[in-house]
Amino acid sequence: MPVEEFVAGWISGAVGLVLGHPFDTIKVRLQTQNTYRGIVDCILKTYRHESVLGFFKGMSFPIASVALVNSVLFGVYSNTLLALTATSHQERRAQPPSYTNIFIAGCTGGVLQAYCLAPFDLIKVRLQNQTEPRMKIGSSEPRYRGPVHCAASILREEGPQGLFRGSWALVLRDTPTLGMYFVTYEGLCRQYTPEGQNPSSTTVLVAGGFAGIASWITATPFDVIKSRMQMDGLKGRKYRGMLHCMASSFRQEGIRVFFKGMTLNSARAFPVNAVTFLSYEYLLSLWR
Ligand SMILES: C[N+](C)(C)CCCC[C@H](N)C(=O)O
């Protein structure tokens, strides 16, 4: 089984992650806390109250986990395509796989990565939602001291299944949308590349950026539900399950609730996925 795709997926994921984390923190706060008037208000409050560090809360853990998650996504995607079409990464420009096969391979990568991502993502969301400023004498102590303390507290207070809270919503968020992610990427690359040639760096950047936007726009409704389910359980349980969470969010806040964080998801998606695909393709071309 070719392993290069796993390694390339890991490194490219890490580069993208750091770049996108501040957007991600603001998004998570807007989705789950009702105290902000909008994006700018949330940025200003976070900065005033917690300084630049506030935007990078909960990042160390995703950095560690992106190794696993992005390499599962790209590795499984590429190896599923290999199984479906009997073409390796190197041969795919000359013999392009069909969009159906690309979609199936993307969905397969999506399901598996969602399961690996679930506990890491939960811890990230819980830490991002702690608004206490760090290292200020006299300010109240945040509930979780860091990722390890957060994981241990959840295990103790909510049991092992607590770490997988929201994972159904996460699987629903990621499966079809990651199929679409690779279809958009390949489609745009093919459109702008003469037959048989490799896409230029600019094409890869633009195709990766738009693949990210397309997949995040469609993923946002389940992203909101996922984040809310993950925060549930912190102070007792408000939702009986995913459907209850959807229904009660809708009843209280209207249809708009499902689009919370969409602007930020899209703004973050372009640079993150542009560099993810560029470094992925670059690394694979090095090892060819
Ligand atoms: C499927 N969905 C859009 C939810 C996620 C796409 C993940 C791609 C990349 N790791 C990123 O964080 O943007």
Ligand as a Chemical Component Dictionary entry (heavy atoms), coordinates in Angstrom:
data_LIG
# 
_chem_comp.id                   LIG 
_chem_comp.type                 NON-POLYMER 
_chem_comp.pdbx_formal_charge   1 
_chem_comp.three_letter_code    LIG 
# 
loop_
_chem_comp_atom.comp_id 
_chem_comp_atom.atom_id 
_chem_comp_atom.alt_atom_id 
_chem_comp_atom.type_symbol 
_chem_comp_atom.charge 
_chem_comp_atom.model_Cartn_x 
_chem_comp_atom.model_Cartn_y 
_chem_comp_atom.model_Cartn_z 
_chem_comp_atom.pdbx_ordinal 
LIG C1 C1 C 0 -15.682 18.325 5.035 1  
LIG N1 N1 N 1 -15.295 19.545 5.708 2  
LIG C2 C2 C 0 -15.620 20.667 4.878 3  
LIG C3 C3 C 0 -16.096 19.652 6.902 4  
LIG C4 C4 C 0 -13.932 19.453 6.121 5  
LIG C5 C5 C 0 -12.899 19.580 5.055 6  
LIG C6 C6 C 0 -11.533 19.367 5.677 7  
LIG C7 C7 C 0 -10.445 19.989 4.893 8  
LIG C8 C8 C 0 -9.405  20.682 5.706 9  
LIG N2 N2 N 0 -8.749  19.804 6.631 10 
LIG C9 C9 C 0 -9.989  21.878 6.427 11 
LIG O1 O1 O 0 -9.912  21.915 7.645 12 
LIG O2 O2 O 0 -10.500 22.783 5.798 13 
# 
loop_
_chem_comp_bond.comp_id 
_chem_comp_bond.atom_id_1 
_chem_comp_bond.atom_id_2 
_chem_comp_bond.value_order 
_chem_comp_bond.pdbx_ordinal 
LIG C1 N1 SING 1  
LIG N1 C2 SING 2  
LIG N1 C3 SING 3  
LIG N1 C4 SING 4  
LIG C4 C5 SING 5  
LIG C5 C6 SING 6  
LIG C6 C7 SING 7  
LIG C7 C8 SING 8  
LIG C8 N2 SING 9  
LIG C8 C9 SING 10 
LIG C9 O1 DOUB 11 
LIG C9 O2 SING 12 
# 
